[in-house]
Amino acid sequence: MTKLSVNVNKIATLRNARGKDLPNVLEESQKIIGFGAQGITVHPRPDGRHIRWPDVVELKQAINVELNIEGYPGNHFLEKVLQVEPDQCTLVPDPPEVLTSNAGWKVFGNEAFLESVINRIKTKNIRVSLFVDPHSIDMKELLLLRDMGADRIELYTESYADHYNTPEKEDVIKIYQKCAQLADSMGMAVNGGHDLNLDNLAYFAQSIPELQEVSIGHALVCDALNFGWQETISKYLNCLHQ
C-alpha cells in the first residue's frame, strides 16, 4: 500500500511569520502521525524560510514514523543529513532561490556529482531517492541512477496535476506509468510528489501500482484549514487505498 508522507514545511512557514513557536512543528507533526500519516517530509532551505535544521533534529528524535529530508545536496545540506540520519533523503536539483521544486535531475552531465553524493549518503545506510521528471528522463539515465546506488526515484507530478482535468490526461499518465515501470524493472522503488491533492491523487495512485510513497504538503495543509487534521489525513489515505 502506498504510504502518505506529509510535508510540514507550511506549518513552519506559518510559525515563522510571527517569529515565535506557534504553531509548534513537532506538536502538529505528532497530530498528523496520530491520525494515520506514515511519514513526515521536510525540505530545509538555505534561507530558513520555513523548516529549519533544529526542527529537523527535533523531529528525528521524537517521531516514530519515517523521516524524509528533501533538498539540494550542497555540502552544508549533506553534512546535516549525515548528522540527523533520516530514513530517506530525497535529492532535488533546486537552486537556493527557487520558490519550490520545479524540475527533475538531468543525469547526463551530473554523473560524477550524483554518484559522489549518493555514495556519501549511503555510508549512513540512508535510503536515497532522486526527483525525476518522467517527461525528460530516459532509460539510460535511470540505469545510471540505479548503478550509482539510488534506491528510489520520486516522480515529479506537476505536469500530471496540470493535465488532470484536460483531454491530455490519459497521454500524460502513460508517460508516468512507463517511467515507474522502468524504474521498478531495474530494482528501484517509486515515490511521487508535487501538486498532488484530493482531486487528482486517487487516479494517480490507481494508475501507478509501483507507487510506494507520496509526499504532499501544500494542498494537504490547505485542506486542513477546512477539514482539520483528522478528516484531512483520512481523506488522503482513502485516496491512496481505494
MARBA-3410 file (N, C-alpha, C, O; in Angstrom, 1 decimal):
242
0.8,-1.2,0.0,0.0,0.0,0.0,0.9,1.2,0.0,1.9,1.3,0.7 ~ 0.4,2.2,-0.8,1.2,3.5,-0.9,1.1,4.3,0.5,0.1,4.4,1.0 ~ 2.3,4.7,0.9,2.4,5.4,2.2,2.2,6.9,1.9,2.6,7.4,0.9 ~ 1.6,7.6,2.9,1.4,9.0,2.9,2.5,9.7,3.8,2.5,9.5,5.0 ~ 3.4,10.5,3.2,4.3,11.3,4.0,3.9,12.8,3.8,3.8,13.3,2.7
3.7,13.4,4.9,3.2,14.8,4.9,4.3,15.7,5.1,5.1,15.7,6.0 ~ 4.4,16.6,4.1,5.4,17.7,4.2,4.9,18.8,5.1,3.9,19.4,4.9 ~ 5.7,19.1,6.2,5.3,20.0,7.2,5.9,21.4,7.1,5.9,22.2,8.0 ~ 6.5,21.7,5.9,7.1,23.0,5.7,6.2,24.1,5.9,6.5,25.1,6.5 ~ 4.9,24.0,5.5,4.0,25.1,5.6,3.6,25.4,7.0,3.3,26.5,7.4
3.7,24.4,7.9,3.5,24.6,9.3,4.6,25.6,9.8,4.3,26.5,10.6 ~ 5.8,25.3,9.4,6.9,26.1,9.9,6.8,27.5,9.3,7.2,28.5,9.9 ~ 6.3,27.6,8.0,6.1,28.9,7.4,5.2,29.8,8.2,5.5,31.0,8.5 ~ 4.1,29.2,8.7,3.1,29.9,9.5,3.8,30.3,10.8,3.6,31.5,11.3 ~ 4.5,29.5,11.4,5.2,29.8,12.7,6.2,30.9,12.5,6.2,31.9,13.3
6.9,30.9,11.4,8.0,31.9,11.2,7.4,33.3,10.9,8.1,34.3,11.1 ~ 6.2,33.3,10.5,5.6,34.6,10.2,5.5,35.5,11.4,5.4,36.7,11.3 ~ 5.4,34.9,12.6,5.3,35.7,13.9,6.6,35.6,14.7,6.7,36.3,15.7 ~ 7.5,34.8,14.3,8.8,34.7,15.0,8.8,34.1,16.3,9.8,34.2,17.1 ~ 7.8,33.3,16.7,7.7,32.6,17.9,7.6,31.1,17.7,8.2,30.6,16.7
6.7,30.4,18.4,6.7,29.0,18.2,5.2,28.5,18.2,4.9,27.5,18.7 ~ 4.4,29.2,17.4,3.0,28.9,17.2,2.7,29.0,15.8,2.8,30.1,15.2 ~ 2.3,27.9,15.1,2.2,26.5,15.7,3.5,25.9,15.9,4.5,26.2,15.2 ~ 3.5,24.9,16.8,4.7,24.1,17.0,4.8,23.0,16.0,3.9,22.2,15.9 ~ 5.9,22.9,15.3,6.1,22.0,14.2,6.0,20.5,14.7,5.3,19.7,14.1
6.7,20.2,15.8,6.6,18.9,16.3,5.2,18.5,16.8,4.8,17.4,16.5 ~ 4.6,19.4,17.6,3.2,19.0,18.1,2.3,18.7,16.9,1.5,17.8,16.9 ~ 2.3,19.6,15.9,1.4,19.4,14.7,1.8,18.1,14.0,0.9,17.4,13.5 ~ 3.1,17.8,13.9,3.5,16.6,13.2,3.0,15.4,13.9,2.6,14.4,13.3 ~ 3.1,15.4,15.3,2.6,14.3,16.1,1.1,14.1,15.9,0.6,13.0,15.9
0.4,15.2,15.7,-1.1,15.0,15.5,-1.3,14.4,14.1,-2.1,13.5,14.0 ~ -0.5,14.8,13.1,-0.6,14.2,11.8,-0.3,12.7,11.8,-1.0,11.9,11.2 ~ 0.7,12.4,12.5,1.1,10.9,12.7,0.0,10.2,13.4,-0.4,9.1,13.0 ~ -0.5,10.8,14.5,-1.6,10.1,15.2,-2.8,9.9,14.4,-3.6,8.9,14.7 ~ -3.1,10.7,13.4,-4.3,10.5,12.6,-4.0,9.6,11.4,-4.9,9.4,10.5
-2.8,9.0,11.3,-2.6,8.0,10.3,-1.5,8.2,9.3,-1.2,7.2,8.5 ~ -0.9,9.3,9.2,0.2,9.5,8.2,1.4,8.6,8.6,1.7,8.4,9.7 ~ 2.0,8.0,7.5,3.1,7.1,7.8,4.4,7.7,7.6,5.4,7.0,7.7 ~ 4.5,9.0,7.4,5.8,9.6,7.3,5.7,11.1,7.4,4.6,11.7,7.2 ~ 6.8,11.8,7.7,6.9,13.2,7.7,8.1,13.6,6.8,9.2,13.1,6.8
7.8,14.6,5.9,8.8,15.1,5.0,9.1,16.6,5.3,8.2,17.3,5.7 ~ 10.4,16.9,5.2,10.8,18.3,5.4,11.8,18.7,4.3,12.5,17.8,3.7 ~ 11.8,19.9,3.9,12.7,20.4,2.9,13.3,21.7,3.4,12.9,22.8,3.1 ~ 14.4,21.6,4.2,15.1,22.8,4.7,15.8,23.5,3.6,16.6,22.9,2.9 ~ 15.6,24.8,3.5,16.3,25.6,2.5,17.3,26.5,3.2,17.2,26.8,4.3
18.3,27.0,2.4,19.4,27.8,3.0,18.9,29.0,3.7,19.6,29.5,4.6 ~ 17.8,29.6,3.2,17.4,30.9,3.8,16.5,30.7,5.1,16.1,31.6,5.7 ~ 16.2,29.4,5.4,15.4,29.1,6.6,14.0,29.7,6.6,13.5,30.0,7.6 ~ 13.5,29.8,5.4,12.2,30.5,5.3,11.0,29.6,5.8,9.9,30.1,6.0 ~ 11.2,28.4,5.9,10.2,27.5,6.6,10.8,26.6,7.5,11.3,27.0,8.6
10.9,25.3,7.2,11.5,24.3,8.2,13.0,24.7,8.4,13.7,25.1,7.4 ~ 13.5,24.5,9.6,14.9,24.8,9.9,15.5,23.5,10.5,14.8,22.6,11.0 ~ 16.9,23.5,10.5,17.6,22.3,10.9,17.3,21.9,12.4,17.2,20.7,12.7 ~ 17.1,22.9,13.3,16.7,22.4,14.7,15.4,21.7,14.7,15.2,20.8,15.5 ~ 14.4,22.1,13.8,13.2,21.4,13.7,13.4,20.0,13.2,12.8,19.0,13.8
14.3,19.8,12.3,14.6,18.5,11.7,15.2,17.6,12.8,14.8,16.4,12.9 ~ 16.1,18.1,13.5,16.7,17.3,14.6,15.7,16.9,15.6,15.6,15.7,16.1 ~ 14.8,17.8,16.0,13.7,17.5,17.0,12.8,16.5,16.5,12.4,15.6,17.2 ~ 12.4,16.6,15.2,11.5,15.6,14.6,12.2,14.2,14.6,11.5,13.2,15.0 ~ 13.4,14.1,14.2,14.1,12.8,14.1,14.1,12.2,15.5,14.0,10.9,15.6
14.3,12.9,16.6,14.4,12.4,17.9,13.1,12.0,18.5,13.0,11.1,19.4 ~ 12.0,12.6,18.0,10.7,12.4,18.6,9.6,11.6,17.9,8.8,11.0,18.5 ~ 9.7,11.5,16.5,8.6,10.8,15.8,8.9,9.4,15.7,10.1,8.9,15.7 ~ 7.9,8.6,15.4,8.0,7.1,15.3,7.7,6.6,14.0,7.4,5.4,13.8 ~ 7.7,7.5,13.0,7.5,7.1,11.6,8.6,7.6,10.8,9.6,8.3,11.3
8.6,7.3,9.5,9.7,7.6,8.6,9.9,9.1,8.4,8.9,9.9,8.3 ~ 11.2,9.5,8.5,11.5,10.9,8.3,12.2,11.0,6.9,13.2,10.3,6.7 ~ 11.7,11.9,6.0,12.3,12.1,4.7,12.7,13.5,4.6,12.0,14.4,4.8 ~ 14.0,13.7,4.3,14.6,15.0,4.2,14.8,15.3,2.7,15.6,14.5,2.1 ~ 14.2,16.3,2.2,14.5,16.7,0.8,15.4,17.9,0.7,15.5,18.7,1.6
16.1,18.0,-0.4,16.9,19.2,-0.6,18.0,19.0,-1.7,18.3,17.9,-2.2 ~ 18.6,20.2,-2.1,19.7,20.2,-3.0,21.0,19.7,-2.2,21.2,20.3,-1.2 ~ 21.7,18.8,-2.7,22.8,18.2,-2.0,24.1,19.0,-2.0,25.2,18.6,-2.4 ~ 24.0,20.3,-1.5,25.2,21.0,-1.3,25.9,20.5,0.0,25.4,19.7,0.7 ~ 27.1,21.0,0.2,27.9,20.5,1.4,27.2,20.6,2.7,27.2,19.7,3.5
26.7,21.8,2.9,26.0,22.0,4.2,24.8,21.1,4.4,24.6,20.5,5.5 ~ 24.0,20.9,3.4,22.9,20.0,3.4,23.3,18.6,3.7,22.8,17.9,4.6 ~ 24.4,18.2,3.0,24.8,16.8,3.2,25.4,16.6,4.6,25.1,15.5,5.2 ~ 26.1,17.6,5.1,26.6,17.5,6.5,25.5,17.3,7.5,25.6,16.5,8.4 ~ 24.4,18.1,7.3,23.3,18.0,8.3,22.6,16.7,8.1,22.2,16.1,9.1
22.4,16.2,6.9,21.7,14.9,6.7,22.4,13.8,7.3,21.8,12.9,7.9 ~ 23.8,13.8,7.2,24.6,12.7,7.8,24.6,12.8,9.3,24.7,11.8,10.0 ~ 24.4,14.0,9.9,24.2,14.1,11.3,22.9,13.6,11.8,22.8,12.9,12.8 ~ 21.8,14.0,11.1,20.5,13.6,11.5,20.2,12.1,11.2,19.5,11.5,12.0 ~ 20.7,11.6,10.1,20.4,10.2,9.7,18.9,9.9,9.6,18.4,9.1,10.3
18.3,10.6,8.6,16.8,10.3,8.4,16.7,8.9,7.7,17.7,8.3,7.3 ~ 15.5,8.5,7.6,15.2,7.2,7.0,15.4,7.3,5.5,15.9,6.4,4.8 ~ 15.1,8.5,4.9,15.2,8.7,3.5,15.7,10.1,3.2,15.4,11.0,3.9 ~ 16.6,10.2,2.2,17.0,11.6,1.7,16.6,11.7,0.2,17.0,10.8,-0.6 ~ 15.8,12.6,-0.1,15.3,12.9,-1.5,16.1,14.0,-2.1,16.0,15.2,-1.6
16.9,13.7,-3.1,17.7,14.8,-3.7,17.0,15.5,-4.8,16.4,14.9,-5.7 ~ 16.9,16.8,-4.7,16.3,17.6,-5.7,17.3,18.6,-6.3,18.2,19.0,-5.6 ~ 17.1,19.0,-7.6,18.1,19.8,-8.3,17.8,21.3,-8.1,18.2,22.1,-9.0 ~ 17.2,21.7,-7.0,16.8,23.1,-6.8,17.9,24.0,-6.5,18.7,23.7,-5.6 ~ 18.1,25.1,-7.3,19.0,26.2,-6.8,18.4,26.8,-5.6,17.2,26.8,-5.4
19.2,27.5,-4.7,18.6,28.0,-3.4,17.5,29.0,-3.6,16.7,29.2,-2.7 ~ 17.4,29.8,-4.7,16.5,30.9,-4.8,15.1,30.5,-5.3,14.2,31.3,-5.2 ~ 14.9,29.2,-5.7,13.6,28.9,-6.2,12.5,28.8,-5.1,12.8,28.5,-4.0 ~ 11.3,29.1,-5.6,10.2,29.1,-4.6,9.8,27.7,-4.2,9.6,27.4,-3.0 ~ 9.8,26.7,-5.1,9.5,25.3,-4.8,10.2,24.5,-5.9,10.6,25.0,-6.9
10.2,23.2,-5.6,10.9,22.3,-6.6,10.2,22.3,-7.9,8.9,22.2,-8.0 ~ 10.9,22.5,-9.0,10.3,22.7,-10.3,11.0,22.0,-11.5,10.7,22.4,-12.6 ~ 11.8,21.0,-11.2,12.4,20.3,-12.2,13.0,19.0,-11.7,13.2,18.8,-10.5 ~ 13.2,18.0,-12.6,13.9,16.8,-12.2,15.3,16.8,-12.5,15.8,17.7,-13.2 ~ 16.1,15.9,-12.1,17.5,15.8,-12.3,17.8,15.6,-13.8,17.2,14.8,-14.4
18.8,16.3,-14.3,19.4,15.9,-15.5,20.7,15.1,-15.2,21.7,15.6,-14.7 ~ 20.6,13.8,-15.5,21.6,12.9,-15.0,22.9,13.0,-15.9,24.0,13.1,-15.3 ~ 22.7,13.1,-17.2,23.9,13.3,-18.0,24.5,14.7,-17.8,23.8,15.7,-17.8 ~ 25.8,14.7,-17.5,26.5,15.9,-17.2,26.6,16.1,-15.7,27.4,16.9,-15.2 ~ 25.9,15.3,-14.9,26.0,15.3,-13.4,26.4,14.0,-12.8,26.2,13.8,-11.6
26.9,13.1,-13.7,27.2,11.7,-13.2,28.1,11.7,-12.0,27.8,11.1,-11.0 ~ 29.3,12.4,-12.1,30.3,12.3,-11.1,29.7,12.9,-9.8,30.0,12.4,-8.7 ~ 29.0,14.0,-9.9,28.5,14.7,-8.7,27.4,13.8,-8.0,27.5,13.7,-6.8 ~ 26.5,13.3,-8.8,25.5,12.5,-8.2,26.0,11.2,-7.6,25.6,10.8,-6.5 ~ 26.9,10.6,-8.2,27.5,9.3,-7.7,28.2,9.6,-6.4,28.1,8.8,-5.4
28.9,10.7,-6.3,29.6,11.1,-5.1,28.7,11.3,-3.9,28.9,10.9,-2.8 ~ 27.6,12.1,-4.3,26.6,12.4,-3.2,25.9,11.2,-2.7,25.7,11.0,-1.5 ~ 25.5,10.3,-3.7,24.8,9.1,-3.3,25.6,8.2,-2.4,25.2,7.7,-1.4 ~ 26.9,8.1,-2.8,27.8,7.2,-2.0,28.0,7.8,-0.6,28.1,7.1,0.4 ~ 28.1,9.1,-0.5,28.3,9.8,0.8,27.1,9.5,1.7,27.3,9.2,2.9
25.9,9.6,1.2,24.7,9.5,2.0,24.6,8.0,2.4,24.2,7.7,3.6 ~ 24.9,7.1,1.5,24.7,5.7,1.8,25.7,5.1,2.8,25.5,4.0,3.3 ~ 26.7,5.9,3.1,27.6,5.5,4.2,26.9,5.4,5.5,27.3,4.7,6.5 ~ 25.8,6.1,5.7,25.0,6.1,6.9,23.7,5.2,6.7,22.8,5.2,7.6 ~ 23.7,4.4,5.6,22.6,3.5,5.4,21.2,4.2,5.3,20.2,3.8,5.7
21.3,5.4,4.7,20.1,6.2,4.5,19.6,5.9,3.1,20.4,5.9,2.1 ~ 18.3,5.6,2.9,17.7,5.4,1.6,17.8,6.7,0.8,17.5,7.8,1.3 ~ 18.2,6.5,-0.5,18.4,7.7,-1.4,17.3,7.6,-2.5,17.2,6.6,-3.2 ~ 16.6,8.7,-2.6,15.6,8.9,-3.7,16.0,10.2,-4.5,16.5,11.1,-3.9 ~ 15.8,10.1,-5.8,16.1,11.3,-6.6,14.8,11.8,-7.4,14.1,11.0,-7.9
14.6,13.1,-7.4,13.5,13.7,-8.0,13.7,13.7,-9.5,14.7,14.2,-10.0 ~ 12.8,13.1,-10.3,13.0,13.0,-11.7,11.7,13.4,-12.4,10.6,13.2,-11.9 ~ 11.8,13.9,-13.6,10.7,14.3,-14.5,10.5,13.2,-15.5,11.4,13.1,-16.4 ~ 9.4,12.5,-15.5,9.2,11.4,-16.5,9.2,11.9,-17.9,9.5,11.1,-18.8 ~ 9.0,13.2,-18.1,8.9,13.7,-19.5,10.3,13.9,-20.1,10.5,13.9,-21.3
11.3,13.9,-19.2,12.7,14.3,-19.7,13.7,13.2,-19.4,14.8,13.3,-20.0 ~ 13.5,12.3,-18.6,14.5,11.2,-18.2,14.2,10.0,-19.1,13.1,9.7,-19.4 ~ 15.3,9.3,-19.5,15.2,8.2,-20.3,15.8,6.9,-19.6,16.3,7.0,-18.5 ~ 15.7,5.8,-20.3,16.1,4.5,-19.7,17.6,4.5,-19.3,17.9,4.0,-18.3 ~ 18.4,5.1,-20.2,19.8,5.1,-19.9,20.1,5.9,-18.6,21.0,5.5,-17.8
19.4,7.0,-18.4,19.6,7.8,-17.2,19.1,7.1,-16.0,19.8,7.1,-14.9 ~ 18.0,6.4,-16.1,17.5,5.6,-15.0,18.5,4.5,-14.6,18.8,4.2,-13.4 ~ 19.1,3.8,-15.6,20.1,2.8,-15.4,21.3,3.4,-14.7,21.9,2.8,-13.8 ~ 21.7,4.6,-15.1,22.8,5.2,-14.4,22.5,5.5,-12.9,23.4,5.2,-12.1 ~ 21.3,6.0,-12.6,21.0,6.2,-11.2,21.0,4.9,-10.5,21.5,4.8,-9.3
20.4,3.8,-11.1,20.4,2.5,-10.4,21.9,2.1,-10.1,22.2,1.6,-9.0 ~ 22.7,2.2,-11.1,24.1,1.8,-10.9,24.9,2.6,-10.0,25.9,2.2,-9.4 ~ 24.5,3.9,-9.8,25.1,4.7,-8.8,24.7,4.4,-7.4,25.3,4.8,-6.4 ~ 23.6,3.6,-7.2,23.2,3.2,-5.9,21.9,3.8,-5.4,21.5,3.6,-4.3 ~ 21.2,4.5,-6.3,19.9,5.1,-5.9,18.9,4.0,-5.6,18.8,3.0,-6.3
18.2,4.2,-4.5,17.2,3.2,-4.1,15.8,3.5,-4.7,15.1,2.5,-5.0 ~ 15.5,4.8,-4.9,14.2,5.1,-5.4,14.3,6.3,-6.3,15.3,7.1,-6.3 ~ 13.3,6.5,-7.1,13.0,7.8,-7.8,11.7,8.4,-7.2,10.9,7.7,-6.8 ~ 11.7,9.7,-7.3,10.4,10.4,-7.0,9.9,11.1,-8.2,10.6,11.9,-8.8 ~ 8.7,10.6,-8.7,8.1,11.2,-9.9,7.7,12.6,-9.6,6.9,12.9,-8.7
8.1,13.6,-10.4,7.7,15.0,-10.3,6.4,15.1,-11.0,6.3,15.0,-12.2 ~ 5.4,15.4,-10.2,4.0,15.2,-10.7,3.3,16.5,-11.1,2.1,16.5,-11.3 ~ 4.0,17.6,-11.2,3.3,18.8,-11.6,2.6,18.7,-13.0,1.5,19.2,-13.1 ~ 3.3,18.1,-14.0,2.7,18.0,-15.3,1.4,17.2,-15.2,0.4,17.5,-15.9 ~ 1.5,16.1,-14.4,0.3,15.3,-14.3,-0.9,16.1,-13.7,-2.0,16.1,-14.2
-0.6,16.9,-12.6,-1.6,17.7,-12.0,-2.1,18.7,-12.9,-3.4,19.0,-12.9 ~ -1.3,19.3,-13.7,-1.7,20.4,-14.7,-2.6,19.8,-15.7,-3.5,20.6,-16.2 ~ -2.4,18.6,-16.1,-3.2,18.0,-17.2,-4.4,17.1,-16.7,-5.1,16.5,-17.5 ~ -4.6,17.1,-15.4,-5.6,16.1,-14.9,-7.0,16.4,-15.4,-7.7,15.5,-15.7 ~ -7.3,17.6,-15.5,-8.7,18.0,-16.0,-8.7,18.4,-17.4,-9.5,19.3,-17.8
-7.8,17.8,-18.2,-7.8,18.1,-19.7,-7.9,16.8,-20.5,-7.7,15.7,-19.9 ~ -8.1,17.0,-21.8,-8.2,15.8,-22.6,-6.8,15.0,-22.7,-6.8,13.9,-23.1 ~ -5.7,15.7,-22.3,-4.4,15.1,-22.4,-4.1,14.2,-21.2,-3.0,13.6,-21.1 ~ -5.0,14.1,-20.2,-4.7,13.3,-19.0,-4.2,11.9,-19.3,-3.2,11.5,-18.7 ~ -4.9,11.2,-20.2,-4.5,9.8,-20.4,-3.1,9.7,-21.1,-2.4,8.8,-20.7
-2.8,10.6,-22.0,-1.5,10.6,-22.6,-0.4,10.9,-21.6,0.7,10.2,-21.6 ~ -0.7,11.8,-20.7,0.3,12.2,-19.7,0.5,11.0,-18.7,1.7,10.7,-18.3 ~ -0.5,10.4,-18.2,-0.4,9.4,-17.2,0.4,8.2,-17.8,1.1,7.5,-17.1 ~ 0.3,8.0,-19.1,1.1,6.9,-19.7,2.6,7.1,-19.6,3.4,6.2,-19.5 ~ 3.0,8.4,-19.7,4.4,8.8,-19.5,4.9,8.4,-18.1,6.0,7.9,-17.9
4.0,8.7,-17.1,4.4,8.4,-15.7,4.4,6.9,-15.5,5.3,6.3,-14.8 ~ 3.5,6.2,-16.1,3.4,4.7,-16.0,4.7,4.1,-16.6,5.2,3.2,-16.0 ~ 5.1,4.5,-17.7,6.3,4.0,-18.4,7.5,4.2,-17.5,8.3,3.3,-17.3 ~ 7.7,5.4,-16.9,8.8,5.7,-16.1,8.8,4.8,-14.8,9.8,4.3,-14.4 ~ 7.6,4.7,-14.2,7.5,3.9,-13.0,7.8,2.4,-13.3,8.5,1.8,-12.5
7.3,1.9,-14.4,7.6,0.5,-14.8,9.0,0.3,-15.0,9.6,-0.8,-14.6 ~ 9.7,1.2,-15.7,11.1,1.0,-16.0,11.9,1.0,-14.7,12.8,0.2,-14.5 ~ 11.7,2.0,-13.8,12.4,2.0,-12.5,12.2,0.8,-11.7,13.1,0.2,-11.2 ~ 10.9,0.3,-11.7,10.6,-0.9,-10.9,11.4,-2.1,-11.5,11.9,-3.0,-10.8 ~ 11.4,-2.2,-12.8,12.1,-3.3,-13.5,13.6,-3.3,-13.2,14.2,-4.4,-13.3
14.1,-2.2,-12.9,15.6,-2.0,-12.6,15.9,-2.2,-11.1,17.0,-2.2,-10.7 ~ 14.8,-2.4,-10.3,15.0,-2.6,-8.9,15.0,-1.4,-8.1,15.3,-1.4,-6.9 ~ 14.5,-0.3,-8.6,14.3,1.0,-7.9,12.8,1.1,-7.6,12.0,0.9,-8.4 ~ 12.6,1.5,-6.3,11.2,1.8,-5.9,10.8,3.2,-6.4,11.6,4.0,-6.8 ~ 9.5,3.5,-6.3,8.9,4.7,-6.9,8.1,5.5,-5.9,7.2,4.9,-5.2
8.5,6.7,-5.7,7.7,7.7,-4.9,7.1,8.7,-5.9,7.4,8.7,-7.1 ~ 6.3,9.6,-5.4,5.7,10.7,-6.2,5.4,11.9,-5.3,5.1,11.8,-4.1 ~ 5.4,13.0,-6.0,5.1,14.3,-5.3,5.1,15.5,-6.1,5.9,15.6,-7.1 ~ 4.3,16.5,-5.8,4.3,17.8,-6.3,2.9,18.1,-6.9,2.5,17.5,-7.9 ~ 2.1,18.9,-6.2,0.8,19.3,-6.7,-0.3,18.2,-6.6,-1.3,18.3,-7.3
0.0,17.1,-5.9,-1.0,16.1,-5.7,-2.0,16.6,-4.7,-1.6,17.3,-3.7 ~ -3.3,16.3,-4.9,-4.3,16.8,-4.0,-5.5,15.8,-4.0,-5.4,14.8,-4.6 ~ -6.5,16.2,-3.3,-7.7,15.3,-3.1,-8.4,15.1,-4.4,-9.1,14.1,-4.6 ~ -8.3,15.9,-5.4,-8.9,15.7,-6.7,-8.2,14.7,-7.6,-8.8,13.9,-8.2 ~ -6.8,14.8,-7.6,-6.1,14.0,-8.5,-5.3,12.8,-8.0,-4.7,12.0,-8.7
-5.3,12.7,-6.7,-4.4,11.7,-6.0,-4.9,10.2,-6.3,-4.1,9.4,-6.6 ~ -6.2,10.0,-6.1,-6.7,8.6,-6.3,-6.4,8.1,-7.6,-5.9,6.9,-7.7 ~ -6.6,8.8,-8.7,-6.4,8.3,-10.0,-4.9,8.0,-10.3,-4.5,7.1,-10.9 ~ -4.1,8.9,-9.7,-2.6,8.7,-9.9,-2.2,7.4,-9.2,-1.5,6.6,-9.8 ~ -2.6,7.2,-8.0,-2.3,6.0,-7.2,-2.8,4.8,-7.9,-2.1,3.7,-7.9
-4.0,4.8,-8.4,-4.6,3.6,-9.1,-3.8,3.3,-10.4,-3.7,2.2,-10.8 ~ -3.3,4.4,-11.0,-2.6,4.2,-12.3,-1.2,3.8,-12.2,-0.6,3.3,-13.2 ~ -0.6,4.0,-11.0,0.8,3.7,-10.8,0.9,2.6,-9.7,1.2,3.0,-8.5 ~ 0.7,1.4,-10.0,0.7,0.3,-8.9,2.1,0.2,-8.3,2.2,-0.4,-7.2 ~ 3.2,0.7,-8.9,4.5,0.6,-8.3,4.7,1.7,-7.2,5.7,1.6,-6.5
3.8,2.6,-7.0,3.9,3.7,-6.1,4.1,3.3,-4.7,3.1,2.7,-4.1 ~ 5.2,3.6,-4.1,5.5,3.2,-2.7,5.1,4.3,-1.7,4.6,4.0,-0.6 ~ 5.2,5.6,-2.1,5.0,6.7,-1.2,4.7,8.0,-1.9,5.3,8.2,-3.0 ~ 3.9,8.8,-1.4,3.6,10.1,-1.9,4.0,11.1,-0.8,3.7,10.9,0.4 ~ 4.6,12.2,-1.2,4.9,13.3,-0.3,4.0,14.5,-0.7,4.1,15.0,-1.8
3.2,14.9,0.3,2.2,16.0,0.0,2.2,17.0,1.1,2.2,16.7,2.3 ~ 2.3,18.3,0.8,2.4,19.3,1.8,1.4,20.4,1.6,0.4,20.6,2.3 ~ 1.6,21.2,0.5,0.8,22.5,0.4,-0.7,22.2,0.3,-1.5,22.8,1.1 ~ -1.1,21.4,-0.6,-2.6,21.1,-0.7,-3.1,20.5,0.5,-4.2,20.9,0.9 ~ -2.4,19.6,1.2,-2.9,18.9,2.4,-3.1,19.9,3.5,-4.1,19.9,4.2
-2.1,20.8,3.7,-2.3,21.8,4.8,-3.4,22.8,4.5,-4.1,23.2,5.4 ~ -3.6,23.1,3.2,-4.7,24.0,2.8,-6.1,23.3,3.1,-7.0,23.9,3.6 ~ -6.1,22.0,2.8,-7.4,21.2,3.1,-7.6,21.2,4.6,-8.7,21.2,5.1 ~ -6.5,21.1,5.4,-6.7,21.0,6.9,-7.3,22.3,7.4,-7.9,22.3,8.5 ~ -7.1,23.4,6.8,-7.8,24.6,7.2,-9.3,24.5,7.2,-10.0,25.1,8.0
-9.8,23.7,6.2,-11.2,23.5,6.1,-11.7,22.3,6.9,-12.8,22.4,7.5 ~ -11.0,21.2,6.9,-11.5,19.9,7.5,-10.9,19.6,8.8,-11.4,18.7,9.5 ~ -9.7,20.2,9.2,-9.0,19.8,10.3,-8.1,18.6,10.0,-8.2,18.0,8.9 ~ -7.1,18.4,10.8,-6.1,17.3,10.5,-6.7,15.9,10.4,-6.4,15.2,9.4 ~ -7.5,15.6,11.3,-8.0,14.2,11.3,-8.8,13.8,10.0,-8.5,12.8,9.4
-9.7,14.7,9.7,-10.5,14.4,8.5,-9.7,14.5,7.2,-9.8,13.7,6.3 ~ -8.8,15.5,7.2,-7.9,15.6,6.0,-7.0,14.4,5.8,-6.9,13.9,4.7 ~ -6.3,14.0,6.8,-5.5,12.8,6.7,-6.3,11.6,6.3,-5.9,10.8,5.4 ~ -7.5,11.4,6.8,-8.4,10.3,6.4,-8.7,10.4,5.0,-8.7,9.4,4.3 ~ -9.0,11.6,4.5,-9.4,11.8,3.1,-8.2,11.4,2.2,-8.4,10.7,1.1
-7.0,11.8,2.5,-5.9,11.5,1.7,-5.5,10.0,1.7,-5.2,9.4,0.7 ~ -5.7,9.4,2.9,-5.4,7.9,3.0,-6.5,7.2,2.2,-6.2,6.2,1.6 ~ -7.7,7.6,2.2,-8.8,7.0,1.4,-8.4,7.1,-0.1,-8.7,6.1,-0.9 ~ -7.9,8.2,-0.6,-7.5,8.3,-2.0,-6.4,7.3,-2.3,-6.5,6.7,-3.4 ~ -5.5,7.0,-1.4,-4.4,6.1,-1.7,-4.9,4.6,-1.6,-4.3,3.8,-2.3
-5.9,4.4,-0.9,-6.3,3.0,-0.6,-7.6,2.5,-1.3,-8.1,1.5,-0.9 ~ -8.1,3.3,-2.2,-9.3,2.9,-2.9,-9.0,1.7,-3.7,-9.9,1.2,-4.4
END
